[in-house]
Amino acid sequence: MVGTFSLDEMRRIARDIFLKAITAVDPSKILKDRIRIGKDYLSVRIDENSENIFDLKAFDNIYLAGAGKASNLMAQAAEEILGERITKGIIITKYSHRLPLKKTEIIEAGHPIPDQNGYAGAKKIQTLLKETGPKDLIIFLLSGGGSALLPFPAEGIDLKEKQEATQLLLDCGADIKEINTIRKHISQMKGGWLAKWAYPSTVIGFILSDVVGDRLDVIGSGPTVPDPSTFEEAWEILKKYDLLNEISPSIQKYLNLGKKGKKEETPKPGEIVFKKVYNSLIGSNILALRAAEKEAKSFGFNTLILSSSIIGETREAALFHSAIAKEVISSGNPIPKPACLLSGGETTVTIKGDGLGGRNQEFTLAGALEINGIEKVVLLSGGTDGTDGPTDATGAVADHTTFQRAISMGLNPKAHLNNNDAYPFFQKLGDLLITGPTQTNVMDIRILLVD
């Protein structure tokens, strides 16, 4: 289809593009492509250029463990591939993400704030790992949400204190790398500790990235990955956001002792505990964006992927994207109409109001104010996991008529934005994007259509 699109067509196409992006990062399909099994061997494609062959006769047991919003679907695929060879398994996933498994126990837990279920699940996984030995194979399945879903506070810190710390970090505008640096240093599981508990077993980690840059030590706080960060860095992050007086005394004390060398640091690169660990990145935001680009081209759009690494304040990102839409209209740059501009990453929202929403809904609302009256522009922003903030929405869709439609319904767009209250705004307009749990998670996808 080439030429002029109606506004309704553009809105439908934006949704189609988003759904195609999600399909491209279905971890079960990727795992089935990465793993081959024979009578006595297991072949794992670690990345595009390397493949490892494991002798199945060398293992007495094969265990599954995992955490994250996609871990249940990943475990389903692993069970389908390995079948009766699996001895048993434990995975922790977010509430309402349960899928049937045969050999693996499913524990549903809280996200983004960890809860008692997650703590109980983490202790079960630790117990399982500590019982394994050199003739055991552990397949660890990690995806976005793994940090919150695998809470195991360090000695002297209780779960409530960790919950409060997580909320403070989420509300202050800290990015995921900073949040995870703190998490790793108040945990008995993250920052390579899981690999230490598993040693000397063989560990194959399949990791679905939900962080900018796809750093394995940041995804899910890197349970199976050497941790280059330090107690000193964790302390400085708390100082940066003026949280030292807000954080619990026990966390302050623990981090301070660690900074002074009186608490054991997280396992570092080169340590023996990682000698038999093989980590494989199986999906990322750029993979989803490339699929979105291909779908947009099929409709006749000129396409451009701006970046898979957009971070910073959500409203600032919305201003940037809206400015590009205006440039496409006024000068035909950076691509001519009909244009599809794509971006990914994970922005942050500094909470100042008491409304309901998420970063994708806030991005779309801020963008709606900027594109008001500019024909024809459609903006969609959604979380690839199907969840945006503490809501049942994935994100939202807006266009150049959104502002005026809202005014005609008695809604004040600026007031809703200032109160971080995008959810009821788009709910009343019927413009929430709702997919339900997608069983994947590679951060956010933003789609900007201009015709």
N, C-alpha and C positions, 0 to 999 in steps of 0.2 A: 504494500500500500504506500503510495507516494502522493504528496500534495498536502492539501489543507485538511486538518482534522477538526471535528467538532469538539467542544469542551467535554462532553460526555465520553467521547471516544478517547480523548487524552487521559481522562481520569481512569478509565478502564484499562488502558494500555499501561499506565503507571503501575497499577496493581499487578497486571500480568508480568511485567518486568520484575517486580519485587518477588513474586512467587517463583519465578524461574531462577532467580539468584539463590533462593533458599534451597531449591531442589538440587542445585549444583554442589551444595555442601552437606548433603545427606551423608552422615558418617557411616551408615551401614553399607551404602553402595561403595564408598571409598575403601572401607576395610576389606570388602569382598574382592576389590581390585588389588589391594596391597598384599593379601595373604593367600598363599597356595599351600595345600597340604597333600602329602603323599602317604604311603604306607608307614614309612619310618622317618619322614622328615617334615619340617615346617619351614617354608620359605617366606621371608618377610622383606618386602621392598621398603627399606628405611626411608629412602628419598628417591628422586628421579635417577640418581646415578649409582646407587649402591643397594645390594641385596644381601641379606644374611640367611644362611642355611643352618637350621638347628636340628640336631639328631634327636628325634623323639625317644629313641631307646635310652638316651642319657638321663631321662627324667622319670622319677617315680610318680610325680603328681603334677598336674597343671591347675593352677588356681586363677580365678578372675577376681580383680578388685577394681574399684573405680569410684569416681565422684564427679558430679557435674550434671547440667541440664540435659546433656546428650548421652550420658553414661548408660542409661537403660537401653536405648536403641543400639548403642555400640556393643553392649553385652549381648543383646539379641543376635546381632550379626556374628559375634565371636562364638556363641553357642551353636549357631547354625553351621559355622565352619568347622569347629572342633568336636562338636557332638559329645559322645560319651567319653571322650578323652579328658574332659573337664572333671576334676575331682569335686570342687565346689567353688562358690564365689560369693562376694558381698559387694553390692554397689549402693551408693547413696545418691539419690536424685531429688529434685524439687517436688514439693507437693503437686499433685495432679499430673505428674509426668510418668506415672507407672505404666509399664508394658509387660505382658506376660513373659516369664522366664522359667526354664525347667530346672536348671542346676544352681542358680544364683539367687541368693537372698536379696530382696529389694527393701531398702529403707528410705522412706520419704522424709524430708527434713526441710528446715527453714532456709530461705534465701530472699533478700541479701543479708538479713540478720540471722546468724547461726542460732540454732535452738538445741534443746536437750536430745532430740532424735538424732541430729547430726553428730553430737558428742558421743552418744551411745554407739552409733555406727562407726565412728572413727576409732573408738576403743576396740570394737570387734575386729576391724581391719588390722589394727596394731597387734592384737592377740594372734590373729591368723599368721601375720608376717613373722612374728617372733618364733613361731613353731616350725617354720619352714627351714630347709637346709640346702646343701649344695646340689642335691639331686632333684630340686623342685624348680618349676618354671612358673613365674608370676606374670600374668598379662594385666597391666594396669591401664585403665581407660579413663582419660581425663578430658574434661571439656569445661567451658565457661561456667562459672558458678561453683567450681570445685573448691575454691578457698572458703566460701561460706558453708558449704555442705560437708566439709571435712574438718570441723573444729576440734582441736585437741589442745587446750591451753597449756602453756608451760607451767611447771611446778610453782605453786604459790599464787597462781592467777585462776580465778573461777570463771565459769561460762558467762555469768551476768556481766562481769567486768569486760570480757571480750566483746559481748554484745554492745555494750555502751561505747566502747572504743570504735567498733565498726560503724555505728551510727554517727559518731562525731566525725569520723573520717569521710563518710559519705556526704555529710552535710556541709563540710568546710570547703569543698571543691577540689580536694586532693585527687590526683589522677590515679589510675589503677596500679601503676608501677610503685608509686609512693605508698598507697594503701597496702599493697602486698609486701613491701619491705617491712612495714610494721608487723603485718600478720606473721611473716616468717620468723620474726624474732620474739614472738610471744607464743610460739607453737611447738608441739612435740611431733608434728607430722609434716609441715611444710618446709620449704627451703632445703630439700634433700634429705630430710629426716626419714621419710618413708623408705628411701633406698637404704638408709643405714639400718632400719629395722629389718629389711628384707635380706640383707647381706648374710651369708654368701650365696643366696639363691640367684638364679638368672632372672632378670626383669626385662620385659619388653613393654615399653610405654607408648601407647598410641594417644596422640595429643591433638585436640582440635582447638585452634587458636581463637581467643576472644580479646586479644590485646594488640595494640598498635606496635608494629615492628616484629611481631611473632616470636619474641624472645621466650625460649622454653623455660627459663628460670623465673619468668613473670607469670606465665599462664598457670592459673590455679595455684599460684605461689610456688610452683616448681617442686612438688613432692619427690620426684625422682631425678632432679637435676641439681648439679652443684650450684651453690648460691654465692655469687660474688659480693653481695651486699653485706653490710656490717651493722653491729649494734650502734656504732657512732652515727651512721647514716639514718637509722630509724629514729634516733634521738633528735637529729637535726630536722627531720621532717615534722616532728611534733612541735619543735620550736618555730619552724617556718609558718605553721598555721595557728600559732598561739594556743596549742592544746596541752602544754605541759601542766598547766594548772587545772585543766578540765579532765584529764585522763586519771584513772584510779591510782591511788598511792601504790598499790601492789605492782601495777604495770610500770609506773615510774621507777620503782625500786629495782625491778627485774632488769629493765633496760639499762639503768645506771650501773648495776653490778656487771652486766655484760660489757658495757662500755669500758669498764675498768679491768676487764679480763677475768672476772670472778664467776662468770657463767660461760658454759661451753658455746662457742660460735656454731652457726649452722655449718654443715659439711661443705667443704670448699673443693674447687677444681683440683684434680689430681689425687684425691683421697681414694683409698683402696675400695671403699664401699661402692664406687661407681664402675669398677672394673668389668662387671658383668651386666651392666645396664645399657639397654639399647632404646633410645628415644626416637620416635618417628612423628614428625608433624604431618598430619593427614588432611588438614583443611585450614583455610584462612580467608580473610576478607577479600583479598584480591581475586581469589578463585571465584567467589560469588559475584564480584563486580564484572569479571570477564564474561560470565554467563549472562548477566544483566545486559551488558553491552551487545552481545550477540543477539539477544532477544529484541532489543531496541532497533538494531539494524534491520531485523526481519520485518519491522513495521515501516521502514523507510526513513528512519531518523538518522541524521548525522550524529555521531557519538563522540564523547570524550570522557575518559576517566580522569577526574581531577586529582584524586589521591585516595589511597586506602588508609591514610594515617591522619585524618582530621581529628585534632584534639582541641582543648581549650573550652572557653565558655560557650555554651550552646547558642546564646543570643548573638554572640559575635560571629559564630559560624553561619548563622542564618543571614546576617547582614552581608557576609562575603558571598554566599550563594546567590542571594537576591541581586547583588550588584552585577554578577556575571550574567544573570538573566537579562538585566537591563542592557548590558553591553551587547549581547547577542541581538537584541531587538534594534539597538541604535546603530551598530556598526558591522554586525555579522561576525564579530570576534567573540571567543576564540574559534567558534565554528558557526556556520550559517544555519538558518532555520530550514526545515524543522530540526530542532536540536534536542538531544538528550544528553544532559550533563549528569555524571554519576560520581558519587563519593562515598567513602566509608570511613570507619574509625569509631571513636567513642568520645563524645564531648562530655562536659560536666556542667552541672547546674548548682550554683550557689544558692541555697534555699533562703529566701527572705520572707516569703508569705506562708500561709497555712492552707493553701489549696491542695488539689489532687492532680497529679499528672506524672510525666516522665520526660526524659530529655528529648525523645523524638517528638512527643506532642508539643513540648515547649519550642523546639526548633521550628516546627511547622506553624505554630501560632505566631512566633516572631517573624517568620518569613511571610506569612499572610499579610501582616501590616505593611511590609516593604513592597510587595507586588500588587497591592491594592490598585485596581483600575488599569493594570497593564495587560492588554490582550496579546496573545492568549498564553497564559503560564499556569502550569500545574506543578505542585510541589508535594512530594511524598517522602516521609521519613519513618523508618520502622526498625525495630530490633529483630535481628534474625532468629532470636530464640522465641519470638512470639509474645514477649513480655516487655512492657515499657514502664519502669518505675513500679510502684505498688498498685498497679491497675491490671485489669483484664485485657487491656488494649495492647496491640503491637506497636502502634504509632498513630499517625493521622495523615489525612490528605487535605490540601488546601489549593485554592486557585485564585485568580485575580478578582473573583466575585465574592470570596469568603467574607471579607471585611464588611461589605455592604449588606450581604445576606444576614450577617450577625446583627448589625445595627437595626435592620428591619424587624428582627425577632426580639429586640429589646436587650441584646447582649452588648457588653462593653469590652471589645477585644483587649484594649490596653489595660483595663482593670484586671481582667483574667490573667494576663501575662504578668503583671506586677505582683499578683498574689500566687504565682506558680500554680495556676488553676486551669490548665489547658484541657483536662479530661472532661469536665462538665460542659465546657465551651463546645468542644467538638462533638460531644454526645448529643447535645441539643440540635446541632446542625446535621447530625447523621453522618459525620465525616471521620469517625474513628476507624482506624484500620484494625480489624480483629481477625486473627488467624487461629487462636488457641496455641498450645505448646507445639513447637515445630520439631522438637527433638534434635535441634542443632543449635549452634551459637558461635557466630563469627563477628560479633559486634553489630554495628548498625549499617544500614544501606539508605542512602539518600538519592532520590531521583528527581531531576528538574527537567521538565519538558517545556519547550518554547516553540510556538508555531506562529 
